[in-house]
Amino acid sequence: MTQKYSSTQLDSSSILNNLLPTVKTLSHADKIRLMHFLTTDLVQREDINLLEPHKDYPIWTPFDAVEAADTLLTVLAEENQKATT
């Protein structure tokens, strides 16, 4: 079975095949820069909202999560008891 490719697919595939050996020779830092560039480009094209600089974002932390700690200790104690019986 023969697959048919459009000229755009062939051009992209050809470009990528030529590009990959060069990418493999890049330093670690340059590969990171390339990843950053590609990710930023994709985000802009897809209109994805990323974190904005200098803006506060709330995050959950286990600090002072007493109920969560109590629940975890209860579950661990139950599992420990099951394992020993």
C-alpha positions in Angstrom: 0.0 0.0 0.0 1.5 3.3 -1.0 0.9 6.5 1.0 0.3 9.7 -0.8 1.8 12.9 0.6 1.0 16.4 -0.2 3.8 18.7 -1.3 3.6 20.5 2.0 4.0 17.3 4.0 7.0 16.3 1.9 8.6 19.7 2.3 8.0 19.7 6.0 9.2 16.1 6.4 12.3 16.8 4.2 13.1 19.9 6.2 12.7 18.1 9.5 14.9 15.2 8.3 17.6 17.6 7.4 17.2 19.6 10.6 17.3 16.7 13.1 21.0 15.8 12.7 21.9 19.4 13.3 19.7 19.6 16.4 21.5 16.5 17.7 24.8 18.4 17.6 23.6 21.3 19.6 24.8 21.9 23.1 22.5 21.3 26.0 21.9 25.0 26.5 21.1 25.5 22.8 18.6 22.6 22.9 16.9 24.2 25.8 16.8 27.5 23.9 15.3 25.7 20.9 12.7 24.0 23.0 11.8 27.4 24.5 11.5 28.9 21.1 9.3 26.1 19.8 7.1 26.0 22.8 6.6 29.8 22.7 5.8 29.6 19.0 3.2 26.8 19.6 1.6 28.7 22.5 1.3 31.9 20.4 -0.2 30.0 17.5 -2.7 28.1 19.7 -3.6 31.2 21.7 -2.9 29.4 25.0 -2.7 31.5 28.1 0.4 30.8 30.1 1.5 32.3 33.3 2.0 36.0 33.1 5.2 37.6 34.5 4.9 39.6 37.7 1.4 38.2 38.5 0.6 36.3 41.7 -0.9 32.8 41.4 -2.3 30.9 44.4 -0.9 27.4 45.0 -1.9 24.7 47.5 0.7 23.7 50.0 0.6 21.0 52.7 1.8 23.5 55.2 -0.8 23.7 58.0 -2.9 21.0 56.4 -3.6 19.3 59.6 -6.8 17.5 58.4 -4.9 16.1 55.4 -2.1 14.8 57.7 -4.6 13.2 60.0 -6.4 11.5 57.1 -3.1 10.2 55.8 -2.0 8.9 59.1 -5.3 7.1 59.5 -5.1 5.5 56.1 -1.5 4.4 56.7 -2.3 3.0 60.1 -5.2 1.0 58.5 -3.0 -0.3 55.7 -0.3 -1.2 58.2 -2.8 -3.1 60.3 -4.1 -5.0 57.2 -0.5 -5.9 56.3 0.3 -7.4 59.7 -2.9 -9.5 60.0 
